[in-house]
Amino acid sequence: MVWTTYNTYVICSFAAIGGGLFGFDISSMSGVLGTEAYKNYFGHPASYRQGGITCSMPAGSLIGALASSFIADRLSRRTAIQIASLIWIFGAILQTASNGVALLCVGRVVAGLCVGIASSIVPVYQAEIAPKEIRGRVVSLQQWAITWGILIQYFIQYGASFVDGGAKNPNQGTAAFRIPWAVQMVPAVILFFGMFFLPRSPRWLASKDRWEEAIQVLAHLHGKGDINHPKVLAEYQEIEEALRFEREEAVTSYKALTEPRMFKRVLLGMSIQMWSQLCGMNIMMYYIVYIMEGAGIGNELLTSSIQYIINVALTLPAILYLDKFGRRPALLIGSFGMMSLLFISGGLQASYGMPNPDKTDKSISWVVKGHQSASKGIVACSYLFVATFATTWGPTSWTYPSEIFPSKIRAKAVSLATASNWAWNCALAFAVPPLLWNINWKMYMIFASFNAAAFVHMFLTAPETKGKTLEEMDSVFDSGRPAWKPVPTGSRLDQLQADIEKGNIKVSHPLGKRPIAVQTEVVETKVE
């Protein structure tokens, strides 16, 4: 029998390595763009050519996200993450061995399949494992792992850029990009083998009528191994009732996605992932080197790395406080802040920039020269933008979609939401290089406007979900209450647990010693 850990933080932190792979892939491009080895070997890709290379990964991720629910629902969330790990290793091998743009793109598509699966299923797995009190915190670990993956891979690439005379040496060898692309395999190997020591999702086990296993997992997670612990009994009752209700409706999970009461949630989940891309963070992560070059920064690789450090450091406060602060304020404050910073940055570039006088430079067409204050302002806005995203939309955009759907459609709905992320990620990865080249500073105004639209959309449609169990989301979304009005405080689970402790309600389950039938009560909660 394989030893298994049931510490929620350990489980969700380790599973978040899947998010780390996403981060590795994001900076697997940005760190090599400024090296002569990459430019010479792949024929100085720019504009549409570079856009095509970059977007091949999110194109694969889109396919992976759409396929993820089939794997996760049939084989389990844990197995889906392990399959994703194996796919990543194969993709990394292809990228490392690439002999031209074609094989590089194939390798990035294969790696993207992994990222699509992992980015869809890891938050679902975390949300189904975690208690409601810390669900936002542990699902946010996905975003933190992404930032760590970006940072670690960027510095691996920064170190590799010094091989063979450095990044500016026209005769630099291919080790400058092959080494960091090969190192990407290491976390995937760790993730694959480590997942054997983590439990399967209790909600997935319950959905397959493997109740004995589900109850044992719940007992280890929430009752210190006691299958008759009041919290375990309350969790069991909540899950059992939710599954029974779904089965009594006798609606297929695909048809349920299109029912009006669910369709609005599906659209909300997809929209949140869409806005997380259209907010402009895509530019900052993939093409920050181009931005720093245009601002006239001396060592753009080193200056860019500061941004990745900010991304890691300031995701941590969101992890610690998201369950107290709430999802809705994070979305609204984040949209407003990012909108303001993009307008300022675009205004500085419009006022102090000019067409690039160096006609041999095929990567940037608009530069700021001779205005150090303006250049510093652009860099500061970039840093503040990343800080704003890291503390608000970064973790919330993964947490919110993973918790708002019922068990029957959760994997499929989250896969659609994540597919939305990757569809827009793919489009932007392809479009941003030519946008930077053709419309320059005006691109910032476009993305600032997207943030303004996201602010209005979230204000009107995104209710608060903190403190509620996954099984209580129906009452949050189907109450008819406008999104901007506060939801009732308290949780049905807490009341149920208290009633079980007092003996007011008796709950029996397949492994329990209490043979009394279930008798439920409707618990009213009031707005404070």
N, C-alpha and C positions, 0 to 999 in steps of 0.2 A: 504494500500500500504506500502510495506516494505521500510524503509529508506535505501538509498544506498550511499556509498562513491565513489567518482570518482577521488580521489587523486591517481595518478599512483604509487607513492612510498608506500602509505598505502596498496593499492590493492596487489602489487607484494610482499611486505614484508609479509603480512598476508598469502598469498597463499604459500609463501616459508616455512611455518610451515610444509608443506608436506615433504620438504627436511629435516626439523628437525627430523621427524619421522625416516627417513633413518639414520640420525646420532645417534639417540637413539638406533637403532637396532645394529649399528656397535659396539658401546661400551657396549652394553648389555652383550656381551661375554667377552671383554677384561678386564672389571673391576672385574669379578668374578673368572677368571682363577686362581688367586693367593690365593683364600680363601679356607680354610679347609672345610667349609660348602659345597661348590660346589664340591670339589674333593671327599669328603666322600659320599655325597648323590647320586652322579651320577657315582660312581665307579671308581674314578681317571681316567677320560678319557684322552687319549693322542694319538698322532700320528693319525692313520686313524679314530679312534673313535671320537676324538675331531674335526678332520677335517669334519666328517660327521655331527656333531652337528652344527658346524659353517656354513657349506655350505647349510644347509637346508633353511636358510633365503634367500640367493641369488637364490636358486633353485625355491622357490616360487615367488621371484621377477621376474625371467625370464618369468614365466607363466603370471604374472600380467602385465608385460611390453607388451607382445604379445597381450594380451586381451584389453589393454588400449585404443587402437584406435577405437575399436568397440563401447565402452562405450562413449568415448569423441565425436566421430562423430555423434552418434545417439542421445545422451542425453545432450550433451554440455560439455565443459571443466570443468565448475563449478560443475556440478552434478557428474562428474567422480571423482573429488577430494573429494566430500562429501561421495561417496560410498567407496572410499579408506579409509576414516577415520573410517567408521563403521567396515570395515574388520579389521583394525588395533586393534580396541577395543576388538573384539572377539579373535584375536590372542594373545593379551596381557593377557587376562583372562586365556587362555589355558596355556600359559607359567607360569603364577603365580601359577596356580593350578597343575602344572606338578608333577607327582609322579614317574617319571623315564625318561630315555632318549627318549623313544618312544613318549610320550605326549609332551615333550619339543620340539622335532623335528617337531611334527605336529603344535604346536603353532608358531614356527618360520617360518614354511612354510606359514601358514595363514597370519602372519604379513608380510611376504615377498610379498604376493599378493598385499597388500596395497602399499608397498614401490615401487613395480614395476609399478603400475598404477600412483602413485603420481610422481615418478621420471621421468616418460615419459610426463605426461600431465601438471604438474606445469610449466616447462620451455616453453611449447607451449602456455599456457594461458598467461604467463608473456610477451612473445615475441609478441603476438597478441594484447595485451593491450598497450604496451609501444611505445612511439615515437622513431624514429630511433636514435635520439641524445643520448638517455640514455638507449637504449635497452640492451647493454652489461652490464651496471651497474645493472639494475634491475633483469635481468636473473641471474646474478652472485649472487644475494641474495639467490638463491637456494643453492649454494655451502656454503655460509656463514651460512645459517640455518643448513646445515648438520654439519658444524664444531661446531656450538653452541649445537646442539643435542648431538654430541659426548662428548663435554666438560661437559654439564650439567648432562648427564646420568653417565659419568665416576665419577664425584664427588658425585653424589647420591650413587653410588655403593661404592666409597671410604669411605663415611660416614657410609654406612650400613655394611661395612666390620669390623667395630669395635664392632658390637653387639656380645653378648655372649662371651666376652673375647678376641675378635679380630681375625684377619684373620689367625693367626698361632695356635689358640686353636683347638686341635684335636676334641673337643666336640662342636664346634661352631654350632648353630642352623641354620635352613633353612631360617630364616628371612633375613640373609645376602644377599640372592639373590632374595627372593620373594618380598621384599619391593621395590627395584628398578625396578623389572619387572612389578609390579602393577602400579607404578607411571607413567609408559609409557602411560597409558590411558588418562592422563590429557590433553596433547597437542592435541590429536586426538578429544576429546570432544570439545575443544575450536575451532579447525579448522572446524569441522562439522557445528556448529551453526554460526560461524562467516562468513562462505562463503555465507550465505543467504543475507548478507549486501553488497556483492560485485557484480558488473555487470557481465553479460555474455560477452563472447568475441564478439566484433563487427564483426569480420571476420567469426566466426561460425554462427552468426545470418544472415549475408549476404549470406552465403552458403546455408542456409535454406530458402532464399527469404523472410526473416523477415526484410525487408529493413527499415521500419519505426523505429523499435527498434534499428537496427544497427546504423542508422543516429543519433538517440537520444544519444546513448552511445558515439559515436564519438564526438558529440557536447559537451557533458559533459567532455569528456577526453581532448579534444584539442581545444575547442572553447568557454569555459566558458558558455556552454549551448546554444550558438548561432548556430542554424543549418545552417545558411548561412555564417558562418565564412569562409574565404578563405582556411584556412588549412583543415577545415572539408570538404569543397567541393572538395579540391584536394585529400584528403584521400578517399573520396567516389568514385571519378573518378578512382583512381588507383585500388581500390578493385573491382569495377564494371567491369572495362576492363579486369582485370586478370581473374575474374570468367567467363566472357563471352568468353574469349579466350579458357579457359579450356573446357567449355561446347561445343564450336564449334568444338573442336578436337574430341569430342565424344569418348574419350578413358576412360575406367574404371580406377578408382584410383589404382586398383591392377595391371592392365596391364601397367599403366603409370610408376609404380615403376621399371619395367624391360626395359623400353625404354632406349637406349644407353645414351642419354643426361641426363636422370634422374638416371640411374643405377650407373653412376660414382659418383654422389652426395650421393646416398644411401650408396655405399661402403665407401665413405669418412666419412660420419657420423658414420657408424658402426666402422670404423677403429679408429677414434678419441676416441670413447668410449672404444674400445679394448685396445688401448695404455694407456689410463688413468688407466687401471687396471694392465697392464703388466709393467708399469713404476716402480712398487715396493711399491707404497703407501699402497696397500693391506696388505703387511707384517707389515708396521709400525702401522696401525690402529688396526688390529685384534690381532697381536702377539707381540706387543711392550714389554709386560711383559716378554716374553721368551727372547727377545733380551737383555733387561736390566739385567735379571738374568745371562745370559751367559757372559755379560761384567763384572760381579762381582760387580754390584751396590748394596749398602746396602738395601735401601728401594725402591724396584723396582716399587711399586705402586705409590709412591709419585713422583719419578723421571719420570715415564711415563706420569704423569699428566701435567708436564711442556710442553711436546710435544703437548698436546691437546690445551693448552693455546696459544702456538706459532701458531698452525693451525688456531685458531679463529682470533688472532690479525693480522696475515699477510695475511689473505684473504681480509681484509678491503682495503689495498692499491690497490689491483687488482680491487675491485669493483669501486673505485674512478677513476682509470686511464685507465681501459680497453678500454673505448670508445675513449680515446685520444692516448693511446699507440698502440692499435690494437691487433687483435686476432693472426695474423701470428707471430709477434715477440715473443709473450708470449709462443706459442707452441714450437718455435725453441730454445729459450733461456732456457726454462724449461727442454726440453729433454737433452740438453747438460749439464746443471747443475746437474740434477739428475744422469745422466750417470757417471759423474766425481765423485760424492760423493759416489755412490755405489761401484765403483772400489776402492776408498780409504778405505772405511769401510771393504770390503771383503779382501783387502790386509792386513789391520791391524789384522784382525782375523786370517788370514792364517799365518802371521808371529809370532804372540804372543800367539795364542790360542793352546789348546790341548784337547784331549778327556776328557770328564767329569769323574774325578776319583770316584765320588759318584754314584755307580751303582744302588742305590735305587731311584735316581732321574729319573723319566720316562718322564720328559718334555723336557729336554735339554741334548744334547750329546757332546757339544763343549763349552768350557769355556775359559775365559782369566783370569788367576790368577797371582798375583805378578807383574803385569805390569800396574800400575795406569795410567801412561801416555797414554798407548794404550787403556785402558778402557775409559778414558776421551775422547780420540780421536774418539772412536766408538760412544759414546753418542753424541759428538758434530756433527759428520756426520749425525746421525739420526735427530738431531734438524735442521740442515741446509737443509737436504733433505726435511723435512716437510715444512720448510719455502719456499723452492724453489717451491714445488708443490702448496702450498697455494697461491702463488703470480702469478702462471702461468697456469698450466694445470687444477688445481682445478676448478676455475670458467669458464675458456675457454672451457673445455670439455663439459659443459652443455649449454653454450651460442651458440657455433658455430653450433652444429647440429639442434638447435631449430629454426635457422633463415635462413637456406640455401634452404629450400624446398618450392614449391608453395603451395597455400592453399589447393588444392584438395587432395594432398597426405601428407600434413604436419604431421598430427597426426599418420598416418600409418608409414611414414618414420622415424619419431622420435621414435616411439615405437620399430621399428627394431633396431635403433641405441642404444636405451636404453637396449633392449634385449641383444645386443652384450655385453654391459657393464656387465649385470647380468650373462650371460653365462660364461664369463671369471672370474667374481667375484666368481661364484660358483666353477669353476674349481680350482681357486687359493686358496679359503678358504679350500677346501678339500686337496689340494696338498701341501700347505706350511708347515703344521706340519710335515709330513713325510720327506719333503725336508730339513727342519731345522734339523731333526734328522739324516738323512742319508748322506747328502752332505755338511751340515754346511755352511761354508764361501763361498763355490762354488756357492751357490744359489745367492749370491750378484752379482757375475760375470755374471750369466745368465740374471738377470734383468737389469744390466748395459748395456748388449748387446741389450736388447729389446729397451732401450732408444736410443741407437745409431741408430737402425733401424727406430724408430719413427722420429728421427731428419731428416733422409734422406727422408722418406715418406712424411712428412709434407712440407719439402722444395720443393718437386717436385709437390705436388698435392693440397695444401691448399692456395687459394688466400685470400687476405684481404677482409673483409666484413663490416668493420666499416663504419658508415655514410650512408649506403644504406638502403632503405626500403625493407620490405619483398618481395614486388612486383618487386623489381629491381634485385633480385638475379639471375634471368634468364640471364640478360645482363652481370653479373659478371662471370658466369660459362660457358656461351655459346658463348663468344666472340672469342674463339680460342687463347686468350692471355695466355702465360705460367704463372703458378702460382707465379713464383718468380718476375715477372714484376709488377710494381705498377698499380692498377686499376685507371681509370679516377676519378678525384676528383669531388665533387659536387654530387647533387642528383636531379633526375628528378622531385621528389615531390616539392623540393624548387622552381624550375623553374616554375612548374605548378601553385604553390601557388602565385608566383609573377605575372604571367600572368593573373590569376583570379583577383588579387588585382588591376591590371592596366586596367582590362576590356577587355583584348585581347582575353580571352576565357570565354565563358559563360557555366555554368554547372547547370543542373536542376536535382532535385531528388524528391522522392515522398512527402517529407515534405517541399520542398523549395518554394520560391516565384518567382523563375526565370524560366520562361517557354521556354527559348531559348535552342535549341538543343545543344548537346555536339559537339565541334569541337576540335580535338586534334592536337597537333603538335609534331614532333619528335625533341627532344632537344639534341644537341651534347654537350658532355663535353670533356674537354681536360686534358691531363696529365700535372700536374705541374712539 
